[in-house]
Amino acid sequence: MLWFLSLCAKAGIVVVDYSDNATGTMQETEDGGGHFTEVRLHPIVTVSNKTMIDTANGLHKKANQLCFIANSCNFPIHHNPICMTQND
C-alpha cells in the first residue's frame, strides 16, 4: 500500500480513501504445517478526480514490482483493484 500511495502522489493522484480485504490460499502439508500458494489483494481506492482512475489502477502493477514484502514472497500476489471517485 505504501508504494502505491507514493506512486500516486508522484503522479499527482489525490487518494482520499484506501481499504483492502486481502485473501490468501494456503496449502497444508502432511505434517500439519503449510504455506501460502497465492495472495489476492482487493484494494478499493477513492480518488478525488475521475480522470485519475485509469492511471491509479495502472500503478498497482508498479507498486507490486517495488514492494519489499511482495518481493520477499515465494508465491504470486495478484491485485484486483477497484478505483472510484467520492461520487461513485
C-alpha positions as CSV (number, residue, x, y, z in Angstrom):
1,M,0.0,0.0,0.0
2,L,2.8,2.5,0.8
3,W,4.4,2.1,-2.6
4,F,1.0,2.6,-4.3
5,L,0.3,5.7,-2.3
6,S,3.8,7.1,-3.0
7,L,3.4,6.4,-6.7
8,C,0.0,8.1,-6.7
9,A,1.5,11.2,-5.0
10,K,4.3,11.4,-7.6
11,A,1.7,11.1,-10.4
12,G,-0.4,13.9,-8.9
13,I,-3.2,11.5,-8.0
14,V,-5.1,12.5,-4.8
15,V,-6.1,9.4,-2.9
16,V,-8.9,10.2,-0.4
17,D,-9.6,6.7,0.8
18,Y,-8.0,3.3,0.6
19,S,-9.1,-0.1,2.0
20,D,-8.3,-3.7,1.3
21,N,-9.7,-7.1,2.1
22,A,-6.8,-9.4,1.2
23,T,-7.4,-13.1,0.7
24,G,-5.0,-16.0,0.5
25,T,-4.9,-19.6,-0.4
26,M,-2.9,-21.9,1.8
27,Q,-1.8,-25.5,1.2
28,E,-1.5,-27.7,4.3
29,T,1.4,-30.2,4.3
30,E,1.2,-33.8,5.6
31,D,3.0,-32.9,8.9
32,G,0.3,-30.2,9.7
33,G,2.4,-27.3,8.6
34,G,1.7,-25.3,5.4
35,H,2.3,-22.3,3.3
36,F,0.6,-19.8,1.1
37,T,0.3,-20.6,-2.6
38,E,-1.1,-17.2,-3.6
39,V,-2.5,-14.0,-2.1
40,R,-5.0,-11.7,-3.8
41,L,-5.4,-8.0,-2.8
42,H,-8.7,-6.3,-3.3
43,P,-7.9,-2.6,-2.9
44,I,-10.7,-0.2,-3.0
45,V,-9.3,3.2,-3.8
46,T,-11.1,6.5,-3.9
47,V,-9.5,9.4,-5.8
48,S,-10.5,13.0,-5.9
49,N,-11.0,13.2,-9.7
50,K,-12.5,10.7,-12.2
51,T,-9.7,11.5,-14.7
52,M,-7.2,9.8,-12.3
53,I,-8.9,6.4,-12.2
54,D,-7.1,4.7,-15.1
55,T,-3.7,5.9,-14.0
56,A,-4.3,4.9,-10.4
57,N,-5.4,1.4,-11.5
58,G,-2.2,1.1,-13.6
59,L,0.0,1.9,-10.6
60,H,-0.9,-1.2,-8.7
61,K,1.4,-3.3,-11.0
62,K,4.4,-0.9,-10.5
63,A,3.7,-0.8,-6.7
64,N,3.8,-4.7,-6.6
65,Q,7.1,-4.7,-8.5
66,L,8.7,-2.3,-6.0
67,C,7.1,-3.8,-2.8
68,F,9.6,-5.2,-0.3
69,I,7.1,-7.6,1.1
70,A,5.8,-8.8,-2.3
71,N,9.4,-9.3,-3.5
72,S,10.1,-11.4,-0.4
73,C,7.3,-13.9,-1.0
74,N,7.7,-17.2,-3.0
75,F,4.1,-17.1,-4.2
76,P,2.2,-14.8,-6.6
77,I,0.4,-11.7,-5.3
78,H,-2.5,-10.6,-7.5
79,H,-4.3,-7.3,-7.5
80,N,-8.0,-6.8,-8.2
81,P,-8.3,-3.0,-7.7
82,I,-11.5,-1.0,-7.7
83,C,-11.0,2.7,-8.2
84,M,-13.7,5.3,-7.9
85,T,-14.4,8.9,-7.0
86,Q,-16.3,10.0,-4.0
87,N,-19.5,10.5,-6.1
88,D,-19.5,6.9,-7.5
